[in-house]
């Protein structure tokens, strides 16, 4: 009788051991899946894309529900959402100077724009080799028009150096006695940023350039 019991107990122990191993395996698999859910699969950006917003409808006044910067960025975000989500950007900003505390040249330090990436149009046409190349007085690789970004003038508020120029009082004015600097879409030289100034009235509704990365 004792021998018979031994033969019965051994298979039962083996079965329990196998079940315990399976349970541990399922637990470890579940933990690995849980841990992987906290890991991001987003690759770092390799380009800064440029496109144009729709026209503003209040002259040189970008103010929406917040500041002029927030209004301009929201305008660019809306355009991105409607036509450029295939670029898979995580950040969208208006490419325009607002004054000495918010200038194009300083966007990498102020907004985390990658300074070492090439700038291309939404369709991949090269515009500049990096951020500094936009403002170093050498011609762009392509104008905004030839890169497919825009064929009209646009607000920039900037000198060709990327420093702030006339900005319609920080893009809060829509009256004719104030002025804002515009850019020439057909130019790949200094006038792409500093084509001259025009008044901020509703007669001069313009878009802005937008960037995303």
C-alpha positions as CSV (number, residue, x, y, z in Angstrom):
1,X,0.0,0.0,0.0
2,X,2.8,2.4,0.8
3,X,4.5,1.8,-2.6
4,X,1.2,2.5,-4.4
5,X,0.8,5.8,-2.5
6,X,4.3,6.8,-3.5
7,X,3.5,6.2,-7.2
8,X,0.4,8.4,-6.9
9,X,2.0,11.3,-5.0
10,X,5.0,11.7,-7.4
11,X,2.9,12.5,-10.5
12,X,0.8,14.9,-8.4
13,X,3.9,16.8,-7.3
14,X,5.2,16.9,-10.8
15,X,1.9,18.3,-12.0
16,X,1.8,21.0,-9.3
17,X,5.4,22.0,-10.1
18,X,4.5,22.3,-13.8
19,X,1.4,24.4,-13.0
20,X,3.5,26.7,-10.8
21,X,6.1,27.3,-13.5
22,X,3.3,28.1,-16.0
23,X,1.9,30.6,-13.5
24,X,5.3,32.3,-13.0
25,X,5.7,32.4,-16.8
26,X,2.3,34.1,-17.2
27,X,3.1,36.6,-14.4
28,X,6.5,37.5,-16.0
29,X,4.9,37.9,-19.4
30,X,2.2,40.2,-17.9
31,X,4.8,42.3,-16.1
32,X,6.9,42.7,-19.3
33,X,3.8,43.9,-21.2
34,X,3.0,46.3,-18.3
35,X,6.5,47.7,-18.3
36,X,6.6,48.1,-22.1
37,X,3.5,50.3,-21.9
38,X,5.5,53.0,-20.2
39,X,8.2,53.0,-22.8
40,X,7.8,55.5,-25.7
41,X,8.3,54.4,-29.3
42,X,8.4,57.9,-30.7
43,X,11.6,58.5,-32.6
44,X,13.4,61.9,-32.2
45,X,12.7,64.4,-35.0
46,X,15.0,64.4,-38.0
47,X,13.6,67.5,-39.8
48,X,11.8,70.8,-39.0
49,X,8.9,71.2,-41.4
50,X,7.6,74.5,-42.7
51,X,4.1,75.3,-44.0
52,X,1.9,78.4,-44.1
53,X,-1.2,79.1,-41.9
54,X,-4.5,80.4,-43.3
55,X,-4.8,84.2,-43.4
56,X,-5.5,86.0,-40.2
57,X,-8.8,87.9,-40.5
58,X,-8.0,90.8,-38.1
59,X,-5.0,92.5,-39.8
60,X,-2.0,92.4,-37.6
61,X,-3.9,91.3,-34.5
62,X,-3.2,87.7,-33.6
63,X,-4.9,87.8,-30.2
64,X,-7.5,85.1,-29.7
65,X,-8.5,83.8,-26.3
66,X,-4.9,84.4,-24.9
67,X,-1.8,86.2,-25.9
68,X,-0.8,87.0,-29.5
69,X,1.8,84.2,-29.4
70,X,-0.9,81.8,-28.2
71,X,-3.2,83.0,-30.9
72,X,-0.6,82.6,-33.6
73,X,0.5,79.1,-32.4
74,X,-3.2,78.0,-32.3
75,X,-3.6,79.3,-35.8
76,X,-0.7,77.1,-37.0
77,X,-1.9,74.2,-34.9
78,X,-5.3,74.4,-36.6
79,X,-3.7,74.4,-40.0
80,X,-1.5,71.4,-39.0
81,X,-4.6,69.5,-37.8
82,X,-6.4,70.1,-41.0
83,X,-3.7,69.2,-43.5
84,X,-0.3,68.2,-42.2
85,X,-0.8,65.5,-39.5
86,X,1.0,63.1,-41.8
87,X,4.2,64.9,-40.8
88,X,3.9,63.3,-37.3
89,X,5.0,66.4,-35.5
90,X,4.8,66.7,-31.7
91,X,5.4,70.5,-31.6
92,X,3.9,73.3,-33.8
93,X,4.8,77.0,-33.6
94,X,4.2,80.1,-35.5
95,X,7.4,81.3,-37.3
96,X,7.3,85.0,-36.5
97,X,8.9,87.5,-34.1
98,X,6.8,89.2,-31.5
99,X,9.3,91.6,-30.0
100,X,12.7,91.6,-28.3
101,X,11.6,88.9,-25.8
102,X,10.3,86.6,-28.5
103,X,12.4,86.6,-31.7
104,X,12.9,84.1,-34.5
105,X,16.6,83.8,-33.8
106,X,16.0,82.7,-30.2
107,X,13.3,80.2,-30.8
108,X,15.6,77.2,-30.1
109,X,16.4,78.5,-26.6
110,X,12.9,79.7,-25.9
111,X,10.7,77.0,-27.4
112,X,13.1,74.0,-27.8
113,X,13.3,74.1,-31.5
114,X,16.1,71.8,-32.6
115,X,18.9,74.0,-33.9
116,X,20.8,71.3,-35.7
117,X,18.1,69.8,-37.9
118,X,17.5,70.7,-41.6
119,X,14.5,72.9,-42.4
120,X,12.3,71.6,-45.2
121,X,8.9,72.4,-46.6
122,X,5.9,70.2,-45.8
123,X,6.7,68.2,-49.0
124,X,10.4,67.6,-48.1
125,X,12.0,70.3,-50.2
126,X,15.1,71.7,-48.5
127,X,15.1,75.3,-47.3
128,X,18.1,75.5,-45.0
129,X,20.6,73.1,-43.5
130,X,19.9,74.2,-39.9
131,X,18.4,77.0,-37.8
132,X,21.4,79.4,-38.0
133,X,21.4,79.0,-41.8
134,X,18.0,80.7,-42.0
135,X,19.5,84.0,-40.7
136,X,23.2,84.0,-41.9
137,X,22.7,86.3,-44.9
138,X,23.4,83.4,-47.4
139,X,20.6,82.5,-49.8
140,X,18.1,79.8,-48.8
141,X,18.2,76.5,-50.7
142,X,14.7,77.4,-52.0
143,X,12.3,80.3,-51.6
144,X,9.0,79.7,-49.9
145,X,7.3,79.6,-53.3
146,X,9.7,77.2,-55.0
147,X,9.6,74.9,-51.9
148,X,5.8,74.8,-52.1
149,X,5.1,76.6,-48.9
150,X,3.3,79.7,-50.0
151,X,3.1,82.1,-53.0
152,X,1.8,85.2,-51.2
153,X,3.4,87.6,-48.7
154,X,3.2,86.7,-45.0
155,X,3.9,88.4,-41.7
156,X,7.3,87.9,-40.2
157,X,7.9,90.8,-37.8
158,X,11.6,90.2,-38.4
159,X,14.9,91.5,-39.8
160,X,16.8,89.1,-42.0
161,X,19.0,88.4,-39.0
162,X,16.0,86.9,-37.2
163,X,15.8,89.8,-34.7
164,X,12.5,91.5,-34.2
165,X,11.5,94.3,-36.6
166,X,8.0,95.9,-36.8
167,X,5.4,93.7,-35.3
168,X,2.0,95.6,-35.2
169,X,2.7,96.3,-31.5
170,X,3.5,92.6,-30.8
171,X,0.7,91.5,-33.1
172,X,-2.0,93.2,-31.1
173,X,-2.9,96.0,-33.5
174,X,-5.2,96.1,-36.5
175,X,-5.1,99.8,-37.2
176,X,-3.4,101.6,-40.1
177,X,-1.0,103.8,-38.1
178,X,0.9,100.7,-36.9
179,X,3.1,98.6,-39.1
180,X,4.4,95.0,-39.4
181,X,7.2,93.5,-41.4
182,X,6.3,91.0,-44.2
183,X,8.2,88.4,-46.1
184,X,8.4,87.8,-49.9
185,X,7.6,84.2,-50.9
186,X,9.4,84.5,-54.2
187,X,12.8,85.4,-52.6
188,X,15.5,83.2,-51.2
189,X,17.6,86.2,-50.2
190,X,17.1,88.6,-47.3
191,X,13.7,89.8,-48.4
192,X,12.2,86.4,-47.6
193,X,12.1,87.7,-44.1
194,X,12.3,91.5,-44.6
195,X,10.4,92.5,-47.7
196,X,9.4,95.8,-46.0
197,X,6.6,96.9,-43.8
198,X,2.9,97.3,-44.4
199,X,0.2,98.7,-42.2
200,X,-1.7,96.5,-39.7
201,X,-5.2,97.3,-40.9
202,X,-7.8,94.8,-42.0
203,X,-6.9,95.6,-45.6
204,X,-3.7,93.6,-45.0
205,X,-4.8,90.3,-43.7
206,X,-1.9,87.8,-44.1
207,X,-0.9,84.4,-43.0
208,X,2.3,83.5,-41.1
209,X,4.8,80.7,-41.7
210,X,4.5,77.7,-39.3
211,X,7.1,75.2,-38.2
212,X,6.7,71.7,-36.7
213,X,9.0,69.0,-35.5
